[in-house]
Amino acid sequence: ITIAQNGIRYAKEHNRNVIIIDTAGRLAIDEEMMDEIARIKSAIQPNEILFVVDSMTGQDAVNTAKAFNDRLDFNGVVLTKLDGDTRGGAALSIKSVVNKPIKFVGTGEKLDALDIFYPERMADRILGMGDIVSLVEKAQEQFDAEEAARLQKKIQKNQFSFNDFYQQIQQIKKMGNMKDLLGMIPGVGKAVRDIDISNDSFKQIEAIIQSMTMQERENPAILSGSRRNRIAKGSGTTIQDVNRLIKQFDEMRKMMKVFSNKDQAARLMRNMPKMPR
């Protein structure tokens, strides 16, 4: 209690208008600690109390939420660890039992992994339908319009390089865990649920690109057999790995150029075989 009061006093003396008091984790059955947090509330009279709950604890989370609400009458819930395998079904149970809104969800350990709670997105997640809106928002946070326009011009001129590819990988990695990102795509979440996918999947690609000279990255056409052999040795991979990446990069670049042209993309879509009914 004294620590909390000293913190508030310091904040007021230094003109801080937001004070967050983070109490230690507690179990509903620990009466001594429950009494302590009730005394803290009485002593500091907070404007808002948020109950932080681990979404992976299932029914235990619901029982704990009810016990805390009975003692503290909190204002809302923060649901954490939604970056794991759980879909967030605890959200429905907690809302039903304590009748308090879920305000935020945590999808990681860093500050940027705390998001506003959107009921419709959670419903899609619980039903296994993905969360494409959150995926788009994460992408918008990392990619700016000017950079997108620059890349668009390079793609149209078939000048998309390994340097550009490497930079895009770094941006994708900043968006979060790869398995979580794939899980936001409708229909993909179930398919990848039991598959071990991590951002380490990019390491081999990054090593190969980093073993290229700047000239080779900008102009892959000069990657002769001897250059590829040198890159394989420098990246700790095999010549087959290097050849595979270069082939996939060439195919990707061709496809990107096609889809950057609306007329060509439309013709391609029209010529695709129709799915049988």
N, C-alpha and C positions, 0 to 999 in steps of 0.2 A: 504494500500500500504506500509506504514511504517513497519507494522508487518512482511509482506512478505520479504521486503528488509533486515530487521534485522535478520530474520531467515536464509536467504542466507548468510549474512555476518558471522553469528555464525558458520554455516556449513563449510564455507571455512576456518575459523580460526581453526576449530577442524578436518580438513582433512576428511570431509564427502563428498562422491562422488555422493550420491543420495539425492535429496531434493524433498519432496512431499508437495505441498501447496494445502491445502483443503479449498476451498472457501465455503461460506454459500449457502444453497439451494436458488434457485431463480426461479421466474416465468417469462416467456417470456414477459408478459405484464408489468412487473415492470421496466420501462425505467431507473429509477434512479440507481437501483442495476445492471442493464445490463451495464450502463455506467461505473459503478465502476469496474466491472470485466474486461471490455475492457481496463480501465486505468491500472489495475494490470498487464495485459498481456503486455502492452506497456512498463511498468516500469521494469519488471523483465525478459522479453524475454525468456520464458520457452522453453525447447527443445521439449516438447510434452504436448499437452492438451487433456485430456480425459473428455468426457461428460458423467456424471453418471445419468442414467435415471431409474425410477421406472417402471418395466415391466408391472405392474398392471394398469397403467393409460391409456393404450390403445392409442387412437388417440391423446389425449393430449400430450403424450410422443413424438409423431411424430412432432406435431406443435412446441413444445418446442425445440426439437432437431434442427429443421430447423432455428428457430430464433437464437439460440446460434451459429449455424454454420455460419449463415450470418454475425454475429458480430465478432466471434472469429476464424473461420476457424479451428476448432479443428481437431485432428489427428485420434481419434477413440472414441468408445463408450463402457461404462461399463453398462451392463444390470443387475439390481438388483431385488431382491425378487422373484427369480425363484423357491424358496422353497414353494411358495404359490400355489394357485389353477391355476394360469395362466400357459399357455403352452409356452408363449414367442413369440406369433404372432407379437408383436411390433417389434421384431428383423428384420423381413422381411421388414416392412414398413419403419423403420428408415434407413436401408441400401439403400432402393430404393430412398428415398427422398433426403438424404444428401450425398449418395455415399461415406460414410466413413466406415471403417471396425469396426465390433464389436470385441473388443479384449479380454474382460473378462466378466464373469457372476458371480453374487453373489447369493449364495444359503443359506445364513444365516447371522448372526451378527458377527461371529468370523473371525479371519484372515484366518483360514484354509478353510473357506467357499467361498473364492475367487478363481475361476477356470478359466483356459484358455478357450476361446470360440472355439468350434468345430462346424462348420456349419452342418455337416452331423448328428451330435447328436441332434442339435436343430431341424432339419427337422423331425427326428424320433419323437421328443417330440411333435412338433406341430401336427403331424399326429396321435398322440396317440399310437405310437409304442414303447414307453419306451426308455430307454437309458442304455442298459445292459453294455456297455463299461465303462461308468462312475461308475456304480455299482461295477464292477470288480476292477476298480482302487481304489475306496474307501476301498474295502476289502483288497487289497494288502497293503494299507497304514497302516492298523491296525494289520495284521497277518503276522508274520515272518516265514521263511521256517523252522527254527529249532523247533519252537513251533508246527507247523503243522505236522512235522515228529514225534514229541513226542506223539501228540494226535493220529496220525495214528496207532502207535504201541499199544497204550492203547485200541483203538477201536477194533483192530484185536484180542486182548486178552480179549475182553469184560470187560475191566477195566475202561471204561469211567465213571467218577464219577460225583456226584452233584457238587463237587468243580470245575471240568472241565467245567461243564454246566454253573455254575455261572460266571466263567471267560469269557466264550464265550459270555454271555449276556452283560457283561461290554464292550467287544470289539465291539459288534454290536451297542451298544448305542453310542459309540464314532464315529461311521460312520455317524451319523446324525439322523434326524427325521425319525421315522419308516414309516410314510405315504409317505414321499419323496422317501425312499428306495424302498418301494413296487411299487411306481409309475414308477420306472426305469425298472421294469420287464415288457417285452412286454406282452400286453393283460391284465395286472393287473391294470394299471393306471386308466382306465375308471371305473373299478369295485369298486375301493376304493375312487374315487373322492369325493363322497358325504357321506363317512363314517368317523366318528370321530375316528382317530387312533393316539395315542400318546405313547411316551416312558413310560408313567405311566402304560401301560399294563403289564410291567415287575414287577411292585412293589409287587404284591401278590406272584409271583414266588420267587422273591428275599427274601421276608419276611419269606416264608416257609423254604427256604434253610438256611437262616441265623439262624433260630430257631433250626436247627439240630446241633448235636455235630459233631466234626471233624470225629469221627469214623463212625457216621451215614452217613455223606456225602460220605466218601470213600467206605463204604460197605452198600448200601441200603438194602441188604438182611436181615439185623438185625432189620429193622423197623417194630417192632411188634405193636399190637393194642395200648398198653399203651404208647409207644414212639410216635406214630402218634397223639394220643390224647394230649400229652404234646406239641408237635410241633404246633398243631392247636391253642392251648391256647396261646403259646408264640408268634405266628405270627398274632394273631387276626383274624384267619380264622376259617373255620369249618373242621371237620374231613373229610367231603366229598371233600372239596377243596384239602386237603392233599392227600387223596386216589387218586383223579383224577390226580394230578401232578405226583405221583409215578407211576401210571399206564402208563401215557403218556411217562414218562421218560424211563420206561422199554421197551415200544414199540419202542421208538426212538432209544434206544441203540441196540436193536436187528436188526433194519433196517440198522443202521450205520455199524454194523458188517457185514451184508450181502453185502452191497455195497462197503465195503473195500476190499472184495475178488472179483476179476474180474470174475472168473469162476462162482461163485455163483450168482453174479449180472447178468451175461449173461443168465444163466439158468432161473432166475426169469423173465427177460424181455421176453424170448422166451415163457414162460408159461402164460404170461399175455394175457387175452382175447383181440382179435383184434377189433378195432372200426369198426362198420358197414359202408360200403361205400354208 
